[in-house]
Structures are given as structure tokens and as C-alpha cells.
Amino acid sequence: MKFLKCGYSHTILITNENNIWYTASVDKKNVYAIITDAASWNEGDRKNFVLHSVKSTSSTSISVLGQNSKIQEYKPGKDVSCKFIQTNTGLIVSVVKAQRIYDDHKWPNPVVIKIENVLPAIEPIQVATLNAKPFATAQAMLSGKIFNYNTAKKIKATFYYRAYNGQTEDLYAGAWIRSGKATIDNDGNFKAIINGLKKGQKYEYKAAVEYSSIEMNGDKKTWQQ
């Protein structure tokens, strides 16, 4: 799990929240939320996004790259302004896609929201994917670890795995399969046993934890069943 040192007042930012990815300006002053699932987002539609890893300050402002968020073509009276509100569950940003690039009024590429002057909302959690132990049966035990684990935090742990057919085939690999809930010990170690594996098959896997509605993954590893 990697973290970015970016944003206002040395903000430490988690790299992504599901399909929303983060990056920062070189001078560390601005955070960018990249909305990757935007192919069906039509021109003029307003969407709200809840960001759990950052929180606003008295100096926070937001905007959408590539538009002025003041006017929509042919609809000058429509409200296309950028808005946000801080709640107990997260920073809610509300923006309108106002660009019109194609005649069908759609822009299939990601939408980037610029967020200025925010602070971290949670303490980052670092998770590592450890070893996998195959059994003679169609089972294997996967291991992971949470660093700086605090039992007071409400953290859930699990694993993802799937058949591995080589790095060049990664784009065509099947969907990740989620294991059952793993039990975390007082040192942050957790394990899970998975079933229904095929003997001789190579698998890839990664540890994952959920904290404050954000899922964070460890590095991917492989094992031979």
C-alpha cells in the first residue's frame, strides 16, 4: 500500500477510494480527485461524490479541470457551479460535467476535480500481503499484516485471489474472488483459508483491509497450488 504526501499542511492521502484516484500538484498545494467511471456521465448532469480520506478547511475550494463551472453551452441559466459540504461521514463534493466534446454530449474520459486546501480525514493504514500456504486438499491459507494496528480501530480484513496465467495475460484475467472475513490478532496479523482450488494451478492474491469506508490493498503475490 502506497501513500502520497500531498495537499495542504502536509496532507497524507490514500491513493484511491474505489474508482476515485488521487494525485497532487508538484508544489503539494492541490489535490486532484480523478473520477475514472465517467463514460456514462452526460453533459449537464450533476453528480455527488463522498470523499472519506480528506476533510475541508476554511480555505477549501473545488473546481473541475477543463471548464469554468460558470456556464453550460446553450443553457446559460443552469447552475453548473462546484459545491461541497463537510459531514460526519465524509467530504461531499457536487459538480456538473459542463464540457461538450462530442455531438452525443458525452465525454468518455475521466473527470478531474481539483481540491485546494484540505486535510487528512483518517490516519492511513498500511497493509502487507504475506505468504500463501497450499494444502494437499483444494485449500490454501493466505496471510497478511496490518502495520501499526490498533485494536480500537474498526478494521475489517480479507483477501482477493484469482487464477494467474502470466503477467502478459493480466489484462484478460478473470474477476477477483473475495475470501471470507479474516480474523485479526492483536499484532495486526490476519489469515484466511480458501477452498475450491485447482491442483497445479497458479494463483495471484492480495491482502485487503477496510477502514472508515475505504478499502486498502497490499501488493499482489502468487503461489502454486
Secondary structure, DSSP 8 states (H G I E B T S, - for coil): --EEE-STTS-EEESEETTEEEEE-TTS-EEEEEE---TT-BTT-EEEEEESSEEEEEEEEEEETTS-SS-BTTBTTS----EEEEETTEEEEEEE-----STTSB--S-EEEEEEEEEESS---EEEEEEEEE-SSS-EEEEEEEET--TTS-EEEEEEEEE---GGGGGG----EE---BEE-TTSEEEEEE----TT-EEEEEEEEEETTEEEE---EEEE-
